[in-house]
Amino acid sequence: MTLQEVAEILDVHYMTVYRYVREGMLPADQINRSWQISRADLKEFQASRLSSSKNKKSISKSGGGSIKKARHGGRDETVWADRVLARLIEGDEAGVASVINSALRSTHNLQSIYLDVLMPALATIGARWEQGKLDIYVEHRATEIVSRLIGQLSSKFSRRGVDRGTVIIVAPEGEQHSLSIALTADLLRVEGWKVMNLGANLPASELAKAAKSAQNLVSVCIATTMSSSLQETAKSILAVRSVSGSKVKCFVAGLAIKSEDQAQELGADLWVASPRELIVALDLMGQKAN
Ligand code: B12
């Protein structure tokens, strides 16, 4: 069964089913681009949910093969992320590039390099800086290294041919975190979307102009890291709606967004907790439209 079919049975949003899969609670196999869930696994999942109020534990398929397949960011990626982290803290740009190139040779794709290697390294740097274990300049230097590196990497993975529609990706006024947008933009381009990356700190009125000018606009994704920017996020969504109506789906993402309810309060159609979820959500939207 597809994520949508399972969502109907469980009476939840399909992104919630996707989250169950990502978190290893519901075994699934990825066939071509779509996730497939067996009826037996769904039955087992439903049974475990019934008893989970008493005993909250996730199910695992005997042998565990499918769960492993459905998960990203395994032990391998952790090792690469640790290597990248060490080089980033040293400010060794050539060293970071060399570790990334080795990781790429060992079957990692761009998505895995960005999300399972670079992103955890950045998160650790952010956490150490927050704990006062790392100087601000080290964090800034690491950010600059990663920005330059993704610029080089993305050109290696550029895709030619007919695009699947335009996706705008942006962070609202007041927000300086643009790296996650750049990473996500690259990953969407690899998936065949035409991406208009508007970067960070964009006023809502300018976003509306961009949305109006975009050809075949499918979706706008607004990334918010700081909770102080949430009001601007809501304004941005309103601005998009004022020029595009409801045909363009508005997604929200980023550390400041914690739930689907919050996303709806902001006026969004959907919350995507990670770039991978955005990719899946756009795929599912495309499948529905066809
Ligand atoms: C780099 C960085 C900066 C750089 C940004 C440069 C740039 N060009 O982007 C600079 C130095 C400018 C900066 C500034 C600040 N930062 Co800062 N920063 C970071 C850092 C180290 C990495 C951010 C990043 O790009 N991560 C990569 C992304 C992809 O990972 P992620 O944020 O965890 O995202 C996950 C989800 O939220 C989601 N997601 C996030 N963005 C998007 C976007 C899309 C489209 C999608 C689909 C999904 C998605 O996907 C990820 C999960 O898969 C983080 C640490 C961290 N945890 O990441 C702190 C961090 C985000 N910063 C933080 C803070 C506090 C600040 C400052 C207030 C510091 C200060 N006192 O000045 C300012 C705020 C400036 C502002 N007004 O925006 C906090 C935020 C805490 C919070 N949410 O309340 C963090 C978490 C550090 C920490 N541990 O305290 N920062």
Residues whose N, C-alpha, C, O or C-beta is under 5 A from the ligand:
A	BS01	B12	M119 L122 A123 I125 G126 A127 E130 T143 G174 E175 Q176 H177 S178 L179 S180 I181 T184 C221 A223 T225 M226 A253 G254 L255 V272 A273 S274 P275 L278
